[in-house]
């Protein structure tokens, strides 16, 4: 399933909480935050076939340097809760087991309007 919101109004200090079920056949999913699909401050992408979480940003539709975290603490068939906190200079993603992934706010955004949740994650709840 895909979810796209164009008027999110997320600012430093705000936390986005996502709860969903990962289907047994999921290859992965992504949560994208930014100004548009062409300009992303955070691309959070767990990939089950590679056992890795890939984080990246996109500027004028061009991907930037990938960051990879090998701490994949959720799996196919599970229900997961994630929280993404926007800080002034970075994003803090809290995984279900408490592990935290940090990714810099490379574009220096003070406001996130756009969110897109794509791929193998069936949404249960979504809250800012």
C-alpha positions in Angstrom: 0.0 0.0 0.0 1.0 3.6 -0.6 0.2 6.7 1.5 1.0 10.2 0.4 0.4 13.4 2.4 1.2 16.8 0.9 0.4 19.0 3.9 2.1 17.4 6.9 3.5 20.4 8.7 6.3 18.6 10.6 8.8 20.8 12.4 11.8 20.3 14.6 10.6 18.8 17.9 7.8 16.9 16.2 7.7 13.1 16.1 6.0 11.0 13.5 4.7 7.6 14.8 4.0 4.8 12.4 2.5 1.4 13.2 2.1 -1.2 10.6 2.2 -4.9 9.7 4.9 -6.2 7.4 3.5 -8.8 5.0 5.2 -12.2 4.9 6.3 -11.6 1.2 7.6 -8.0 1.8 11.0 -7.2 0.2 11.0 -3.9 2.1 9.3 -0.5 2.5 10.2 3.1 2.6 9.2 6.2 4.5 10.0 9.4 2.7 9.9 12.9 4.3 10.6 16.1 2.5 9.1 18.9 0.5 8.1 16.8 -2.5 8.9 13.4 -4.1 11.8 15.2 -5.8 13.3 16.7 -2.6 13.5 14.3 0.3 15.2 15.1 3.6 14.9 11.5 4.7 14.4 8.3 2.8 14.2 5.5 5.4 14.3 2.1 3.6 14.5 -1.3 5.4 15.5 -4.0 2.8 14.8 -7.5 4.0 16.6 -9.2 1.1 19.8 -7.4 2.0 19.2 -7.3 5.8 20.0 -3.6 5.9 18.3 -0.2 6.5 19.2 2.3 3.8 18.8 6.0 4.6 19.3 8.7 2.0 18.2 12.1 0.8 17.2 13.4 -2.6 17.8 16.9 -4.1 16.2 18.0 -7.3 15.3 14.4 -8.1 19.0 13.2 -7.6 19.8 10.7 -4.9 22.7 11.6 -2.6 25.1 9.4 -0.6 23.6 6.4 1.0 23.9 5.6 4.7 23.5 1.9 5.6 22.7 0.5 9.1 22.9 -3.3 9.5 20.7 -3.2 12.6 17.5 -4.6 11.0 15.3 -5.3 14.1 12.0 -6.2 12.4 11.1 -8.9 10.0 8.4 -10.1 7.6 5.2 -11.1 9.2 5.6 -8.8 12.2 3.8 -5.7 13.4 6.1 -2.8 14.0 6.1 0.6 15.6 8.6 3.2 14.4 9.0 6.8 15.5 10.8 9.5 13.5 11.7 12.6 15.4 12.8 15.7 13.5 15.5 17.6 15.3 17.1 20.8 14.1 20.1 19.2 12.4 19.0 15.5 12.0 16.3 12.9 12.2 16.2 10.2 14.9 14.4 7.0 13.9 13.6 4.8 16.9 13.2 1.1 15.9 10.9 -1.4 17.6 13.8 -2.7 19.8 14.9 0.7 21.0 17.8 1.0 18.6 18.2 4.5 17.1 19.2 5.4 13.6 20.4 9.0 13.1 20.4 10.7 9.7 21.5 14.4 9.1 19.0 17.0 7.8 21.3 17.6 4.8 19.0 20.3 3.2 18.5 22.2 6.5 14.7 22.0 6.2 12.7 23.7 9.0 9.4 22.2 7.9 8.5 18.9 6.2 5.3 19.0 4.2 5.5 15.8 2.3 5.4 12.2 3.5 5.1 9.0 1.4 5.0 5.5 2.8 5.5 3.0 0.1 5.9 -0.8 -0.4 5.5 -3.7 2.0 4.0 -2.1 5.1 0.3 -2.3 5.8 -0.6 0.8 7.8 -2.4 0.4 11.1 -1.8 3.9 12.5 0.0 7.1 11.6 0.3 10.1 14.0 2.3 13.3 14.1 
